[in-house]
Amino acid sequence: MAKKKSSLMAYFINTGTTSAKVWAKLGKGVTSIPLKYDAQTTTETYVDEDNATTSVDSYQVSAGIDVSLWDSTSAPAHAYLETMRKSRAVGSAAETEILEVDLSTTSPYTAQLSSAVVAIDTFTVEGGKPQTLSVSISFNGDPTDGTVVITSGAPVFTAS
């Protein structure tokens, strides 16, 4: 059995609008995309039992990403995040979409589209090192399952 390499998962951020999507890959300068599912639970102890019962009600999915910044030609997602940082984006200006594509499947690839919000955490300039930007991306609501065909590096999502 072969291990699933990280290169078989692709994450894209919508740098356009919901009606005119422009997908930029989160790849260059990003060494890890840890998705935290943060289950929201309810715990109750019923009158006829001595021990508690826990149920999972929902998930609050988020990712904390550290980006070593590249130029906008090599990594358009970085320019988008930098614009958000410089403008201190809030409200609808901080909203976007994240597209998760499973490249271990065959084309059209299995994918999920999620509404998201980006919060800028830290921007670091340190002597002799690349500039870094740390962001938190919170996935909002339920994802839309579907498939993606990638042509010339650009994904096209179709909902299932």
C-alpha positions in Angstrom: 0.0 0.0 0.0 1.4 3.4 -1.0 1.4 6.4 1.3 -0.6 9.4 0.1 1.9 12.2 -0.5 1.0 15.8 0.4 1.4 16.8 -3.3 -1.8 14.8 -3.9 -3.9 17.4 -2.1 -4.2 20.8 -3.7 -5.7 23.9 -2.0 -6.8 26.9 -4.0 -8.0 30.3 -2.7 -10.5 32.4 -4.7 -8.8 35.7 -5.4 -11.7 36.9 -7.5 -15.4 37.1 -6.5 -18.0 34.4 -6.0 -19.4 35.2 -9.5 -16.1 35.6 -11.3 -13.8 33.1 -9.6 -10.0 33.4 -10.0 -8.2 30.4 -8.3 -4.7 30.8 -7.0 -2.9 27.7 -5.6 -1.6 27.6 -2.1 1.6 25.9 -2.8 4.9 27.8 -3.1 6.1 29.1 0.2 3.6 27.0 2.1 5.1 23.9 3.8 2.1 22.8 5.8 -1.7 23.2 5.7 -3.0 21.8 9.0 -6.8 21.6 9.0 -8.2 21.8 12.5 -11.7 20.3 12.7 -12.5 21.5 16.2 -15.6 19.4 16.8 -18.4 21.3 18.6 -19.9 18.9 21.1 -22.7 18.6 23.7 -22.2 16.5 26.8 -25.2 15.5 28.9 -25.7 13.1 31.8 -29.1 11.5 31.6 -31.1 10.9 34.8 -31.0 7.1 34.4 -27.2 7.0 33.9 -24.2 7.9 36.1 -21.8 8.8 33.2 -22.0 11.4 30.6 -22.9 11.0 26.9 -21.2 13.2 24.3 -22.6 14.0 20.8 -20.9 15.8 18.0 -23.0 18.7 16.8 -20.9 20.4 14.2 -17.3 21.3 13.2 -15.5 24.6 13.2 -12.9 23.9 10.5 -9.9 26.2 10.3 -6.3 26.2 9.1 -3.4 28.2 10.4 -0.9 28.7 7.5 2.6 30.2 7.5 3.6 31.5 4.1 7.2 32.4 3.0 6.3 35.2 0.6 7.1 34.9 -3.1 6.6 37.4 -5.9 3.1 37.7 -7.3 4.0 36.1 -10.6 5.3 32.9 -8.9 2.6 32.8 -6.3 -0.5 34.9 -7.0 -2.1 33.7 -3.7 0.6 35.5 -1.8 -0.2 38.9 -3.5 -3.9 38.4 -2.6 -3.0 37.7 1.1 -0.6 40.6 1.1 -3.4 42.9 -0.2 -5.6 41.7 2.6 -2.8 42.4 5.1 -2.1 45.9 3.8 -5.7 46.9 3.8 -6.4 45.2 7.1 -9.4 43.5 5.4 -12.5 43.1 7.6 -16.1 42.1 6.9 -16.8 41.0 3.3 -13.3 42.1 2.2 -12.0 39.2 4.4 -14.3 36.6 2.8 -13.3 34.2 0.1 -13.6 30.6 -0.9 -11.3 27.6 -0.5 -11.2 24.7 -2.9 -9.8 21.4 -1.7 -8.9 19.0 -4.5 -7.9 15.4 -4.0 -5.4 14.7 -6.8 -5.1 11.0 -5.7 -8.3 10.4 -7.6 -8.6 10.5 -11.4 -9.8 13.5 -13.3 -12.3 14.8 -12.8 -10.9 15.0 -9.2 -12.9 14.7 -6.1 -13.2 18.2 -4.5 -14.9 20.3 -1.8 -15.7 24.0 -2.1 -16.0 26.0 1.1 -16.9 29.6 1.9 -14.1 31.0 4.1 -12.8 34.1 5.9 -9.1 35.0 6.2 -7.7 36.7 9.3 -4.1 38.0 9.2 -2.2 36.9 12.2 1.5 38.0 11.9 3.8 39.5 9.3 7.5 38.9 10.0 10.5 40.7 8.5 13.7 39.2 9.9 17.3 39.9 8.7 18.6 37.5 6.1 15.3 35.5 5.9 12.3 35.6 3.6 9.3 37.7 4.7 6.6 35.5 6.3 2.9 35.9 6.7 0.8 33.9 9.1 -2.9 33.7 8.4 -5.9 31.9 9.9 -8.5 30.6 7.4 -11.9 29.7 8.9 -14.2 27.6 6.7 -17.8 28.8 7.0 -20.9 26.6 6.8 -21.2 23.4 5.0 -18.9 22.5 2.1 -20.2 21.8 -1.4 -19.0 18.4 -2.7 -18.1 18.1 -6.4 -15.4 17.5 -8.9 -12.6 19.5 -10.5 -11.0 19.4 -13.9 -7.7 21.3 -14.0 -6.7 22.8 -17.3 -3.4 24.8 -17.6 -3.2 24.9 -13.8 -6.7 26.4 -13.4 -9.4 24.4 -11.6 -13.0 24.3 -12.8 -15.4 23.1 -10.0 -18.7 21.3 -10.7 -21.0 20.7 -7.8 -22.3 17.1 -7.4 
